[in-house]
Amino acid sequence: MELSEDELVAAIRAVVASESPGVIVGVGDDAAVVEPRAGSTVLTTDLLIEGVHFEHGLISPRDLGAKAISVNVSDIAAMGASPRYALASLALPSEIDAAWVIELYGGMRRACDEYALSLVGGDLSRAERVMISVMVLGEVAHGRAVTREGARAGDAVVVTGTLGAAAAGLALSGAPAQALSAALSAGWARELLDALARPVARVGEGTTLAQCGVTAMMDLSDGLAKDLSRLCIASGVGARVRLAELPIRAAVRAAAAALGLDLLTLAISGGEDYELLATIAPAEVEPARERLRERYGVTLTQIGDILEGGGLVAVDAGGVESPLEARGWDHFAG
C-alpha cells in the first residue's frame, strides 16, 4: 500500500462524501453524527470474506463494493423498511494497492446512490485476506416492520423475481475456460455472472409488499429451501412448495443443460438470489402482483402455501408429494 492510513481515509472520504439529508458529521471523524427521524430503527450487518464469500480474481473491486452494500440493504428491504445510513469497515492484506481500495469504495458509493443511502463512516485495518463488514441502519413506521414470525396456515408463499441465477453464475465462473467461452458466445452467460456479482436489493418491492399485507417476509440469501425452513420455524408452521411453479429464467435452464447441473438444486438450494420470500393471504396475491409489475416491472410468483404443523413438502409436476430437505448455504455445516 503506497498510502498511509490517514491518506487512504482522505481518499475514501473524497469518494463517498456527499451532501446527504440527515448527515451532520460523516466520514473522517471519530464517529458519525446523524439526525434521527420518526419511526423505528432497523439495523443489520454482513461480512464478506475473501475465500468464503468471494474470490479476489473473479469479481472487480467496484462490483464487490456495490455487492457489500446491496446484500445488507436486502436485509433492510426484507423488513419492509427503507435504508438510511451505512458504516463500512475494511481489512486488507499488504499486497492490495490504493487504487483497488478506491475502486471498491466507488462501487459502494454507486450502490449507496442507488438506494438513497449515506455511507457515513467505518474503519480500516490490516489482515491476511480481504474482509468487508458493512452495517446499515434503516427506518420503518412504528409497528410496521415485517418479520419471519407471522406466517399462518392457508397463506400463499410468494417470491419476487427468479431463482437460481446467482448459483448458476457461480458454477459458470468456475467452469473450464472452453465451457465459459462457449456460454458467453451463446449469449446467456453474462446475465448469470451479473446476477452473482451485482445483486439487486428489492427495497421498493419490500415496502410495497408490506403495504399489501404480507404476514411474514425475508430475503433469499442462503437458498429457497433453507430460508423458507427458517421462516416456517419462526412462525411455527410448515410449507408446501410446487416445484413446477418455481420461477426460473431461461439462462439458468441453459446453464444447467450446458454444465450438467441439476436445475432444481440451483433454484432451491443455490443461494444469493436476494429476492424476497413472503407469505400473504391468497386473496391479496393478485393485487400485490399487479402493484409490483406496475411500479417496478418485477414479477411476483406464488410457489406454494403454508400448512399447519412443521416441515417442508415438495410437490412435483405430477402432483406427487415428498419431503423437501432444507438444503442451502450454511457457514458452519460439516
PLY file of the C-alpha trace (Angstrom):
ply
format ascii 1.0
element vertex 334
property float x
property float y
property float z
element edge 333
property int vertex1
property int vertex2
end_header
0.00 0.00 0.00
1.59 3.25 -1.15
-0.61 5.50 1.03
-0.63 5.94 4.78
-3.83 5.19 6.70
-4.67 8.90 7.01
-4.04 9.46 3.31
-6.23 6.48 2.42
-9.05 7.73 4.68
-8.83 11.12 2.98
-9.05 9.47 -0.44
-12.03 7.36 0.64
-13.73 10.42 2.06
-13.36 12.17 -1.30
-15.08 9.23 -3.00
-18.01 8.70 -0.63
-18.66 12.15 0.86
-21.82 13.92 -0.27
-24.38 16.42 0.94
-26.89 13.95 2.32
-30.05 14.80 4.28
-29.68 13.98 7.94
-25.88 13.64 7.96
-24.28 16.13 10.36
-20.80 14.54 10.59
-19.73 11.91 8.06
-16.52 10.06 7.16
-13.32 11.24 8.81
-14.19 11.88 12.46
-14.21 9.55 15.48
-17.88 8.79 14.89
-20.65 9.85 12.54
-23.48 12.11 13.64
-26.89 11.82 12.00
-30.30 13.27 12.70
-32.90 10.77 13.97
-36.18 10.51 12.11
-39.64 9.33 13.05
-40.34 5.61 13.17
-38.47 2.53 14.35
-34.78 1.94 13.68
-33.83 -1.23 11.78
-30.20 -2.45 11.95
-28.33 -5.14 10.02
-24.74 -6.16 9.31
-22.99 -8.60 6.99
-19.43 -9.81 6.42
-17.84 -10.55 3.06
-14.61 -12.52 3.44
-12.19 -13.40 0.67
-12.14 -17.15 0.06
-15.54 -17.58 1.73
-17.89 -15.13 0.01
-15.80 -14.12 -3.00
-12.56 -14.84 -4.84
-10.29 -11.86 -5.39
-9.69 -12.56 -9.07
-13.30 -13.32 -10.01
-15.01 -10.02 -9.13
-13.99 -6.43 -9.79
-13.45 -4.18 -6.76
-16.26 -1.90 -7.96
-18.74 -4.78 -8.15
-17.54 -6.13 -4.80
-18.09 -2.76 -3.12
-21.58 -2.45 -4.57
-22.40 -6.02 -3.54
-21.24 -5.41 0.05
-23.80 -2.61 0.30
-26.60 -4.37 -1.60
-26.62 -7.57 0.46
-27.07 -5.50 3.61
-29.76 -3.31 2.08
-31.57 -6.51 1.08
-32.00 -7.36 4.78
-33.49 -3.91 5.40
-35.85 -4.39 2.46
-37.00 -7.74 3.86
-38.33 -5.93 6.94
-40.39 -3.58 4.78
-38.02 -0.76 5.79
-36.00 1.89 3.96
-32.18 2.21 4.25
-30.74 5.47 5.62
-27.09 5.22 6.80
-24.19 2.76 6.44
-20.84 2.05 8.06
-18.21 0.07 6.15
-15.09 -1.47 7.74
-12.31 -2.96 5.65
-9.38 -5.25 6.48
-6.67 -5.57 3.82
-3.59 -7.69 3.11
-0.39 -5.80 2.30
-0.46 -6.61 -1.42
-3.71 -4.68 -2.03
-2.98 -1.26 -3.53
-4.76 2.06 -3.01
-6.31 2.04 -6.49
-8.14 -1.21 -5.69
-9.49 0.29 -2.45
-10.69 3.45 -4.17
-12.47 1.36 -6.80
-14.09 -0.68 -4.03
-15.44 2.44 -2.36
-16.52 3.75 -5.74
-18.74 0.69 -6.01
-20.07 1.32 -2.51
-20.86 4.91 -3.45
-22.66 3.73 -6.60
-24.87 1.36 -4.59
-25.49 3.95 -1.88
-26.68 6.42 -4.50
-29.00 3.77 -5.97
-30.65 3.11 -2.60
-30.63 6.71 -1.28
-28.22 5.57 1.42
-25.47 7.63 3.09
-22.11 5.98 3.86
-21.06 7.88 6.99
-18.03 6.05 8.41
-16.22 2.81 9.16
-12.73 1.53 9.92
-9.55 0.25 8.23
-7.19 -2.49 9.39
-4.56 -4.96 8.20
-5.39 -8.66 7.74
-4.20 -11.72 5.84
-7.17 -11.57 3.46
-9.75 -9.00 2.40
-12.65 -8.66 4.83
-15.51 -6.22 4.38
-18.01 -5.55 7.17
-20.97 -3.31 6.42
-23.65 -2.14 8.84
-26.81 -0.48 7.53
-29.34 1.48 9.57
-32.85 1.75 8.19
-36.21 3.08 9.26
-39.77 1.81 9.25
-43.00 3.19 10.67
-43.66 2.15 14.27
-45.22 -1.32 14.40
-44.89 -1.87 10.65
-41.70 -3.96 10.43
-42.38 -7.32 8.76
-40.68 -10.28 10.46
-40.38 -14.02 9.80
-42.87 -14.87 12.54
-46.29 -14.03 11.10
-46.99 -16.77 8.53
-50.34 -18.51 9.03
-51.76 -21.78 7.74
-53.53 -21.11 4.46
-51.26 -18.23 3.43
-49.76 -18.27 -0.04
-45.95 -18.47 -0.37
-44.64 -15.96 -2.93
-41.26 -14.85 -4.28
-40.16 -11.84 -6.29
-38.15 -12.22 -9.48
-36.49 -15.52 -10.38
-34.43 -18.20 -8.63
-31.07 -19.83 -9.27
-29.32 -17.23 -11.41
-26.53 -16.42 -8.94
-25.91 -20.11 -8.24
-25.68 -20.76 -11.97
-23.34 -17.79 -12.29
-21.11 -19.19 -9.56
-20.95 -22.58 -11.28
-20.22 -20.88 -14.58
-17.40 -18.76 -13.11
-15.66 -21.95 -12.01
-16.22 -23.82 -15.27
-13.35 -24.68 -17.66
-12.34 -21.83 -19.95
-13.74 -23.57 -23.03
-17.18 -24.00 -21.42
-17.21 -20.40 -20.21
-16.23 -19.11 -23.65
-18.98 -21.16 -25.29
-21.54 -19.88 -22.79
-20.53 -16.26 -23.40
-20.78 -16.82 -27.14
-24.26 -18.28 -26.72
-25.38 -15.06 -25.06
-26.89 -16.34 -21.81
-23.80 -16.35 -19.60
-23.47 -12.62 -18.93
-26.79 -12.25 -17.12
-25.86 -15.12 -14.77
-22.42 -13.69 -13.99
-24.07 -10.30 -13.38
-26.64 -11.90 -11.05
-23.77 -13.24 -8.96
-21.63 -10.09 -8.93
-24.36 -7.43 -8.96
-27.34 -8.44 -6.81
-30.26 -6.02 -6.53
-31.91 -5.30 -3.19
-35.71 -5.16 -3.52
-36.25 -2.04 -1.40
-39.32 -0.58 -3.10
-40.75 -4.04 -3.57
-40.35 -4.75 0.15
-42.22 -1.65 1.23
-44.92 -2.35 -1.36
-45.39 -5.93 -0.16
-45.60 -4.67 3.42
-48.35 -2.27 2.32
-50.12 -5.18 0.63
-50.33 -7.03 3.95
-47.71 -9.76 3.77
-47.73 -11.72 7.02
-44.03 -12.71 7.01
-41.05 -11.86 4.82
-37.29 -12.41 4.46
-34.68 -12.17 1.73
-33.33 -15.22 -0.07
-29.61 -15.29 0.66
-28.97 -18.95 1.53
-31.36 -20.73 -0.83
-35.15 -21.10 -1.03
-35.37 -24.36 0.94
-33.05 -23.18 3.73
-34.67 -19.76 4.09
-38.26 -20.99 3.80
-37.48 -23.53 6.51
-36.24 -20.69 8.74
-39.40 -18.68 8.12
-41.57 -21.70 8.92
-39.69 -22.47 12.13
-40.01 -18.84 13.25
-43.76 -18.89 12.51
-44.43 -22.39 13.87
-45.83 -23.68 10.58
-44.93 -25.88 7.62
-44.97 -25.21 3.88
-45.74 -26.94 0.60
-43.72 -25.94 -2.50
-44.95 -26.66 -6.02
-41.78 -27.33 -7.99
-43.37 -26.69 -11.38
-44.26 -23.15 -10.30
-40.71 -22.06 -9.39
-39.73 -19.00 -11.47
-36.55 -20.00 -13.30
-35.18 -17.87 -16.13
-34.14 -19.37 -19.46
-30.45 -18.63 -18.83
-30.45 -20.82 -15.72
-32.00 -23.66 -17.70
-29.33 -23.22 -20.37
-26.55 -23.29 -17.75
-27.93 -26.43 -16.14
-28.01 -28.20 -19.51
-24.57 -26.97 -20.61
-22.78 -27.69 -17.32
-24.63 -30.88 -16.33
-26.18 -29.29 -13.24
-29.47 -30.16 -11.55
-31.92 -27.36 -12.33
-34.00 -27.72 -9.17
-30.90 -27.77 -6.97
-29.86 -24.41 -8.46
-33.31 -22.93 -7.84
-33.98 -24.40 -4.40
-30.58 -24.57 -2.72
-28.26 -22.29 -4.70
-28.44 -19.13 -2.61
-27.55 -15.47 -3.18
-30.76 -14.72 -5.08
-31.56 -11.75 -2.80
-35.15 -11.94 -3.89
-37.94 -11.52 -1.32
-39.76 -14.55 0.07
-43.10 -13.71 1.67
-46.39 -15.16 2.86
-49.70 -13.44 2.18
-53.43 -14.15 2.20
-54.35 -15.82 -1.13
-56.86 -13.09 -2.00
-54.08 -10.48 -1.81
-51.64 -12.21 -4.18
-53.04 -10.76 -7.40
-53.28 -7.14 -6.14
-49.71 -7.38 -4.84
-48.55 -8.89 -8.14
-50.12 -6.06 -10.12
-48.56 -3.36 -7.92
-45.07 -4.84 -8.28
-45.48 -5.20 -12.03
-46.77 -1.65 -12.50
-44.32 0.07 -10.15
-41.11 -1.89 -10.70
-41.60 -4.29 -13.59
-40.88 -7.16 -11.15
-42.75 -10.45 -11.10
-44.37 -11.99 -8.03
-44.91 -15.75 -8.23
-46.99 -17.94 -5.93
-44.91 -21.08 -5.39
-46.81 -22.82 -2.60
-48.76 -22.43 0.59
-48.38 -22.54 4.36
-49.50 -25.65 6.26
-50.34 -26.50 9.83
-47.56 -28.31 11.70
-43.98 -28.12 10.50
-41.50 -29.17 7.83
-41.36 -28.65 4.08
-43.11 -30.68 1.38
-42.32 -30.59 -2.35
-44.96 -31.33 -4.98
-43.70 -32.41 -8.40
-45.39 -31.75 -11.74
-47.40 -34.97 -11.40
-48.78 -33.97 -8.01
-46.63 -36.40 -6.02
-45.54 -35.09 -2.63
-42.20 -35.78 -0.94
-40.23 -34.22 1.93
-38.16 -31.20 0.95
-34.84 -31.05 2.74
-33.79 -27.60 3.97
-30.54 -27.52 1.99
-28.68 -24.31 1.28
-25.66 -22.28 2.30
-24.50 -22.85 5.89
-21.21 -21.35 7.13
-20.85 -23.96 9.84
-22.14 -27.12 8.16
-19.83 -30.08 8.29
0 1
1 2
2 3
3 4
4 5
5 6
6 7
7 8
8 9
9 10
10 11
11 12
12 13
13 14
14 15
15 16
16 17
17 18
18 19
19 20
20 21
21 22
22 23
23 24
24 25
25 26
26 27
27 28
28 29
29 30
30 31
31 32
32 33
33 34
34 35
35 36
36 37
37 38
38 39
39 40
40 41
41 42
42 43
43 44
44 45
45 46
46 47
47 48
48 49
49 50
50 51
51 52
52 53
53 54
54 55
55 56
56 57
57 58
58 59
59 60
60 61
61 62
62 63
63 64
64 65
65 66
66 67
67 68
68 69
69 70
70 71
71 72
72 73
73 74
74 75
75 76
76 77
77 78
78 79
79 80
80 81
81 82
82 83
83 84
84 85
85 86
86 87
87 88
88 89
89 90
90 91
91 92
92 93
93 94
94 95
95 96
96 97
97 98
98 99
99 100
100 101
101 102
102 103
103 104
104 105
105 106
106 107
107 108
108 109
109 110
110 111
111 112
112 113
113 114
114 115
115 116
116 117
117 118
118 119
119 120
120 121
121 122
122 123
123 124
124 125
125 126
126 127
127 128
128 129
129 130
130 131
131 132
132 133
133 134
134 135
135 136
136 137
137 138
138 139
139 140
140 141
141 142
142 143
143 144
144 145
145 146
146 147
147 148
148 149
149 150
150 151
151 152
152 153
153 154
154 155
155 156
156 157
157 158
158 159
159 160
160 161
161 162
162 163
163 164
164 165
165 166
166 167
167 168
168 169
169 170
170 171
171 172
172 173
173 174
174 175
175 176
176 177
177 178
178 179
179 180
180 181
181 182
182 183
183 184
184 185
185 186
186 187
187 188
188 189
189 190
190 191
191 192
192 193
193 194
194 195
195 196
196 197
197 198
198 199
199 200
200 201
201 202
202 203
203 204
204 205
205 206
206 207
207 208
208 209
209 210
210 211
211 212
212 213
213 214
214 215
215 216
216 217
217 218
218 219
219 220
220 221
221 222
222 223
223 224
224 225
225 226
226 227
227 228
228 229
229 230
230 231
231 232
232 233
233 234
234 235
235 236
236 237
237 238
238 239
239 240
240 241
241 242
242 243
243 244
244 245
245 246
246 247
247 248
248 249
249 250
250 251
251 252
252 253
253 254
254 255
255 256
256 257
257 258
258 259
259 260
260 261
261 262
262 263
263 264
264 265
265 266
266 267
267 268
268 269
269 270
270 271
271 272
272 273
273 274
274 275
275 276
276 277
277 278
278 279
279 280
280 281
281 282
282 283
283 284
284 285
285 286
286 287
287 288
288 289
289 290
290 291
291 292
292 293
293 294
294 295
295 296
296 297
297 298
298 299
299 300
300 301
301 302
302 303
303 304
304 305
305 306
306 307
307 308
308 309
309 310
310 311
311 312
312 313
313 314
314 315
315 316
316 317
317 318
318 319
319 320
320 321
321 322
322 323
323 324
324 325
325 326
326 327
327 328
328 329
329 330
330 331
331 332
332 333
